Amino acid sequence: MAMRLSAATCGVGIIFLCSSAAMARPKTCADPSCSADRAAVGAAIVGVASMYNPFRPGYREGGPATASGERYESSAWTAAIQTNLRKVFGGVRYGKSPSYALVEGMNKKVIVKINDVGPLTPGRVIDFNERTMRHFDPTLQLGLIRNVKVTPLQGKDWTAGPVASGRV
């Protein structure tokens, strides 16, 4: 009897361990946005995000040409990072292809193309273009988005735009 009870207990333990291991496996997905966390290049940077638009009256920063040589496009999913973070994001420079980052804040996630750099106001780590800022602040009334987490992404084949909840 003791032998049967011992065998049953052992069997339950093995089943429990196997099911726990199966539940702990990472999910797989063919969509690039699913693997954003696994494709992170560097450590996440947390700070304040703001917005720039060189064509909108009252915005003094930036200009129509970005550091990568592209023109500023208010309807794209782009952003500029603090100049001293240039190396972290693969060296955004003229003629070099832009890099990408996963930005998280206000319970939203978006993949942005980093195509510009600038001497942002101290404490700010990223400047969104207008479309990206509207994702986080549809009315553009906040001005600043605090505690955004910006994670550099590896590779150049990302699709910029919002990341579905639970996908990353």
Contacts in CASP RR format, 6 or more apart in sequence:
PFRMAT RR
TARGET T0000
AUTHOR 0000-0000-0000
METHOD contacts of the structure
MODEL  1
MAMRLSAATCGVGIIFLCSSAAMARPKTCADPSCSADRAAVGAAIVGVAS
MYNPFRPGYREGGPATASGERYESSAWTAAIQTNLRKVFGGVRYGKSPSY
ALVEGMNKKVIVKINDVGPLTPGRVIDFNERTMRHFDPTLQLGLIRNVKV
TPLQGKDWTAGPVASGRV
26 38 0 8 1.000
27 34 0 8 1.000
28 34 0 8 1.000
29 35 0 8 1.000
29 167 0 8 1.000
31 167 0 8 1.000
32 39 0 8 1.000
32 157 0 8 1.000
32 158 0 8 1.000
32 159 0 8 1.000
33 111 0 8 1.000
33 158 0 8 1.000
33 159 0 8 1.000
33 163 0 8 1.000
33 164 0 8 1.000
33 167 0 8 1.000
33 168 0 8 1.000
34 167 0 8 1.000
34 168 0 8 1.000
36 102 0 8 1.000
36 111 0 8 1.000
36 151 0 8 1.000
36 153 0 8 1.000
36 158 0 8 1.000
36 163 0 8 1.000
36 168 0 8 1.000
37 102 0 8 1.000
37 151 0 8 1.000
37 168 0 8 1.000
39 153 0 8 1.000
39 154 0 8 1.000
39 155 0 8 1.000
40 102 0 8 1.000
40 151 0 8 1.000
40 152 0 8 1.000
40 153 0 8 1.000
40 154 0 8 1.000
41 88 0 8 1.000
41 90 0 8 1.000
41 152 0 8 1.000
41 153 0 8 1.000
41 154 0 8 1.000
42 88 0 8 1.000
42 151 0 8 1.000
42 152 0 8 1.000
43 151 0 8 1.000
44 149 0 8 1.000
44 150 0 8 1.000
44 151 0 8 1.000
45 85 0 8 1.000
45 88 0 8 1.000
45 125 0 8 1.000
45 149 0 8 1.000
45 150 0 8 1.000
45 151 0 8 1.000
46 125 0 8 1.000
46 147 0 8 1.000
46 148 0 8 1.000
46 149 0 8 1.000
46 150 0 8 1.000
47 123 0 8 1.000
47 124 0 8 1.000
47 125 0 8 1.000
47 126 0 8 1.000
47 146 0 8 1.000
47 147 0 8 1.000
47 148 0 8 1.000
47 149 0 8 1.000
47 150 0 8 1.000
48 123 0 8 1.000
48 124 0 8 1.000
48 125 0 8 1.000
48 144 0 8 1.000
48 145 0 8 1.000
48 146 0 8 1.000
48 147 0 8 1.000
48 148 0 8 1.000
49 79 0 8 1.000
49 103 0 8 1.000
49 124 0 8 1.000
49 125 0 8 1.000
49 126 0 8 1.000
49 127 0 8 1.000
49 128 0 8 1.000
49 133 0 8 1.000
49 136 0 8 1.000
49 144 0 8 1.000
49 145 0 8 1.000
49 148 0 8 1.000
49 150 0 8 1.000
50 120 0 8 1.000
50 121 0 8 1.000
50 124 0 8 1.000
50 126 0 8 1.000
50 127 0 8 1.000
50 128 0 8 1.000
50 133 0 8 1.000
50 143 0 8 1.000
50 144 0 8 1.000
50 145 0 8 1.000
51 59 0 8 1.000
51 127 0 8 1.000
51 128 0 8 1.000
51 129 0 8 1.000
51 130 0 8 1.000
51 132 0 8 1.000
51 133 0 8 1.000
51 140 0 8 1.000
51 143 0 8 1.000
52 59 0 8 1.000
52 61 0 8 1.000
52 62 0 8 1.000
52 80 0 8 1.000
52 127 0 8 1.000
52 128 0 8 1.000
52 129 0 8 1.000
53 59 0 8 1.000
53 72 0 8 1.000
53 74 0 8 1.000
53 129 0 8 1.000
53 130 0 8 1.000
54 61 0 8 1.000
54 62 0 8 1.000
54 63 0 8 1.000
54 64 0 8 1.000
54 72 0 8 1.000
55 64 0 8 1.000
55 72 0 8 1.000
55 74 0 8 1.000
56 130 0 8 1.000
61 118 0 8 1.000
61 120 0 8 1.000
61 127 0 8 1.000
62 72 0 8 1.000
62 80 0 8 1.000
62 116 0 8 1.000
62 118 0 8 1.000
63 72 0 8 1.000
64 71 0 8 1.000
64 72 0 8 1.000
65 71 0 8 1.000
65 72 0 8 1.000
66 72 0 8 1.000
66 78 0 8 1.000
66 80 0 8 1.000
66 115 0 8 1.000
66 116 0 8 1.000
67 80 0 8 1.000
67 92 0 8 1.000
67 93 0 8 1.000
67 94 0 8 1.000
67 115 0 8 1.000
67 116 0 8 1.000
67 117 0 8 1.000
67 118 0 8 1.000
68 92 0 8 1.000
68 93 0 8 1.000
68 94 0 8 1.000
68 95 0 8 1.000
68 96 0 8 1.000
68 97 0 8 1.000
68 98 0 8 1.000
68 115 0 8 1.000
68 116 0 8 1.000
69 94 0 8 1.000
69 95 0 8 1.000
69 115 0 8 1.000
70 98 0 8 1.000
70 115 0 8 1.000
72 78 0 8 1.000
72 116 0 8 1.000
72 129 0 8 1.000
73 129 0 8 1.000
74 129 0 8 1.000
74 130 0 8 1.000
74 131 0 8 1.000
75 130 0 8 1.000
75 131 0 8 1.000
76 113 0 8 1.000
76 129 0 8 1.000
76 131 0 8 1.000
76 160 0 8 1.000
77 110 0 8 1.000
77 111 0 8 1.000
77 112 0 8 1.000
77 113 0 8 1.000
77 129 0 8 1.000
77 131 0 8 1.000
77 132 0 8 1.000
77 160 0 8 1.000
77 161 0 8 1.000
78 98 0 8 1.000
78 112 0 8 1.000
78 113 0 8 1.000
78 114 0 8 1.000
78 115 0 8 1.000
78 116 0 8 1.000
78 128 0 8 1.000
78 129 0 8 1.000
78 132 0 8 1.000
78 160 0 8 1.000
79 101 0 8 1.000
79 103 0 8 1.000
79 112 0 8 1.000
79 113 0 8 1.000
79 114 0 8 1.000
79 115 0 8 1.000
79 116 0 8 1.000
79 126 0 8 1.000
79 127 0 8 1.000
79 128 0 8 1.000
79 129 0 8 1.000
79 132 0 8 1.000
80 114 0 8 1.000
80 115 0 8 1.000
80 116 0 8 1.000
80 117 0 8 1.000
80 118 0 8 1.000
80 120 0 8 1.000
80 126 0 8 1.000
80 127 0 8 1.000
81 88 0 8 1.000
81 89 0 8 1.000
81 92 0 8 1.000
81 101 0 8 1.000
81 114 0 8 1.000
81 116 0 8 1.000
81 117 0 8 1.000
81 118 0 8 1.000
81 125 0 8 1.000
81 126 0 8 1.000
81 127 0 8 1.000
81 150 0 8 1.000
82 117 0 8 1.000
82 118 0 8 1.000
82 119 0 8 1.000
82 120 0 8 1.000
82 124 0 8 1.000
82 125 0 8 1.000
82 126 0 8 1.000
83 117 0 8 1.000
83 118 0 8 1.000
83 119 0 8 1.000
83 120 0 8 1.000
85 117 0 8 1.000
85 125 0 8 1.000
86 92 0 8 1.000
86 93 0 8 1.000
86 117 0 8 1.000
88 152 0 8 1.000
89 99 0 8 1.000
89 101 0 8 1.000
89 114 0 8 1.000
89 152 0 8 1.000
90 99 0 8 1.000
90 152 0 8 1.000
91 99 0 8 1.000
92 98 0 8 1.000
92 99 0 8 1.000
92 114 0 8 1.000
92 115 0 8 1.000
92 116 0 8 1.000
92 117 0 8 1.000
97 156 0 8 1.000
98 113 0 8 1.000
98 114 0 8 1.000
98 115 0 8 1.000
98 156 0 8 1.000
99 113 0 8 1.000
99 114 0 8 1.000
99 152 0 8 1.000
99 153 0 8 1.000
99 155 0 8 1.000
99 156 0 8 1.000
100 111 0 8 1.000
100 112 0 8 1.000
100 113 0 8 1.000
100 114 0 8 1.000
100 152 0 8 1.000
100 153 0 8 1.000
100 155 0 8 1.000
100 156 0 8 1.000
100 158 0 8 1.000
100 160 0 8 1.000
101 111 0 8 1.000
101 112 0 8 1.000
101 114 0 8 1.000
101 126 0 8 1.000
101 150 0 8 1.000
101 151 0 8 1.000
101 152 0 8 1.000
101 153 0 8 1.000
102 109 0 8 1.000
102 110 0 8 1.000
102 111 0 8 1.000
102 150 0 8 1.000
102 151 0 8 1.000
102 153 0 8 1.000
102 163 0 8 1.000
102 168 0 8 1.000
103 109 0 8 1.000
103 110 0 8 1.000
103 111 0 8 1.000
103 112 0 8 1.000
103 126 0 8 1.000
103 132 0 8 1.000
103 148 0 8 1.000
103 149 0 8 1.000
103 150 0 8 1.000
103 151 0 8 1.000
104 148 0 8 1.000
104 149 0 8 1.000
104 151 0 8 1.000
105 136 0 8 1.000
105 145 0 8 1.000
105 147 0 8 1.000
105 148 0 8 1.000
105 149 0 8 1.000
106 136 0 8 1.000
106 137 0 8 1.000
106 145 0 8 1.000
108 135 0 8 1.000
108 136 0 8 1.000
108 162 0 8 1.000
109 162 0 8 1.000
109 163 0 8 1.000
109 165 0 8 1.000
109 167 0 8 1.000
109 168 0 8 1.000
110 132 0 8 1.000
110 135 0 8 1.000
110 136 0 8 1.000
110 160 0 8 1.000
110 161 0 8 1.000
110 162 0 8 1.000
110 163 0 8 1.000
111 153 0 8 1.000
111 158 0 8 1.000
111 159 0 8 1.000
111 160 0 8 1.000
111 161 0 8 1.000
111 163 0 8 1.000
112 128 0 8 1.000
112 132 0 8 1.000
112 160 0 8 1.000
112 161 0 8 1.000
113 158 0 8 1.000
113 160 0 8 1.000
116 127 0 8 1.000
118 127 0 8 1.000
120 126 0 8 1.000
120 127 0 8 1.000
124 144 0 8 1.000
125 148 0 8 1.000
125 150 0 8 1.000
126 148 0 8 1.000
126 150 0 8 1.000
128 136 0 8 1.000
130 140 0 8 1.000
133 140 0 8 1.000
133 143 0 8 1.000
133 145 0 8 1.000
134 140 0 8 1.000
135 161 0 8 1.000
135 162 0 8 1.000
136 142 0 8 1.000
136 145 0 8 1.000
136 148 0 8 1.000
137 143 0 8 1.000
137 145 0 8 1.000
END
